[in-house]
């Protein structure tokens, strides 16, 4: 049964990846303001002084305006750096320095803080390919964020960032999948009951 869910996730991920790649640029650009406003609202409501976020790829919702707002507002922003062993290191964002990391993903170019730096976060903003109404998040298949969230003793609120059409009725769930507390889209903030 677990392999069936894994197969279902691979198929759904491929469909969502293709949908993102073919989403018109003007739609992605128009969504940027909504994503930023909703992320700012969450950070303000939670009074998050240290925020874990990520540098988006070209086909993901753009997180850079939110990161720049947080830095300009005096908040500390931690960004992930993927490691070969499946863990995430972290570095502080400066709003400027980026490099290409493992798997070609954008990463901060600053000093590495190590995996436990995430424990300083008051809010965690993570990528996702889809989320369902129970808070089941489906990432892109490497499990970095599931391992990170699963290892935290006192996890702060976690929000996945997705387009409106990526809130699905159901996402296939496996044992290792860490749920999220909410999702941010260009038009709304969704909080899931715990």
C-alpha positions, -999 to 999 in steps of 0.1 A, spaced: 0 0 0 28 24 8 43 18 -27 9 26 -42 9 59 -24 45 66 -35 35 58 -71 4 81 -68 26 109 -54 51 106 -83 22 108 -109 6 137 -91 39 155 -87 46 151 -124 12 166 -133 18 196 -109 53 202 -121 40 204 -157 12 227 -146 37 250 -130 60 250 -160 32 259 -183 15 285 -161 16 318 -180 42 343 -168 16 370 -164 -4 348 -140 27 341 -119 36 378 -119 1 388 -108 2 363 -80 34 376 -65 18 405 -47 -9 383 -31 17 358 -19 38 385 -4 9 402 14 -3 370 29 32 359 40 37 394 56 3 390 74 13 356 89 47 369 100 31 399 116 3 380 133 28 355 147 53 382 156 80 360 141 114 376 147 133 347 131 117 332 99 128 301 81 120 306 44 134 295 11 147 309 -22 121 300 -48 130 285 -82 117 301 -114 86 279 -114 77 284 -77 58 313 -61 83 341 -57 94 343 -21 121 370 -26 98 400 -20 87 385 13 123 378 23 133 414 14 103 427 35 114 406 65 150 418 63 139 455 59 117 450 89 146 439 110 137 402 111 162 374 108 157 351 79 171 316 77 174 299 43 181 262 37 212 247 21 207 211 9 233 185 19 242 152 2 231 133 34 195 145 32 198 171 59 194 209 56 220 233 68 210 270 72 224 304 64 212 339 72 197 358 42 212 391 32 187 398 4 215 397 -22 239 368 -22 227 336 -39 245 307 -54 234 275 -72 234 246 -48 227 209 -49 202 199 -76 206 234 -91 185 250 -64 191 286 -54 208 289 -20 222 317 2 259 323 -2 265 332 35 282 313 63 267 279 72 249 276 105 243 239 106 210 218 109 200 229 144 198 266 135 161 259 124 153 256 161 156 294 164 127 299 139 94 314 151 78 307 117 86 282 90 77 289 53 82 259 31 78 250 -6 52 224 -17 37 210 -49 3 206 -32 -16 206 1 -49 191 10 -76 202 35 -61 181 63 -27 198 61 -10 170 42 18 186 22 34 171 -8 69 184 -16 90 177 -46 102 142 -36 135 145 -18 121 146 18 144 174 31 116 194 48 98 163 61 131 151 78 137 186 92 102 190 106 101 155 119 132 161 139 120 192 157 108 190 193 91 224 194 81 232 159 67 267 153 38 272 128 46 258 94 30 272 62 33 258 27 33 282 -2 12 270 -32 -10 284 -60 -48 283 -54 -53 253 -78 -27 233 -57 -51 231 -27 -65 196 -34 -92 175 -19 -66 149 -10 -29 144 -13 -15 108 -9 1 106 25 30 84 37 42 78 72 71 102 69 51 131 56 51 160 81 18 179 81 17 217 79 -3 242 100 -14 262 70 -11 271 34 -5 305 17 -19 312 -17 -21 344 -37 -57 349 -25 -59 334 10 -43 320 41 -57 286 51 -52 273 86 -56 236 92 -71 222 125 -47 203 147 
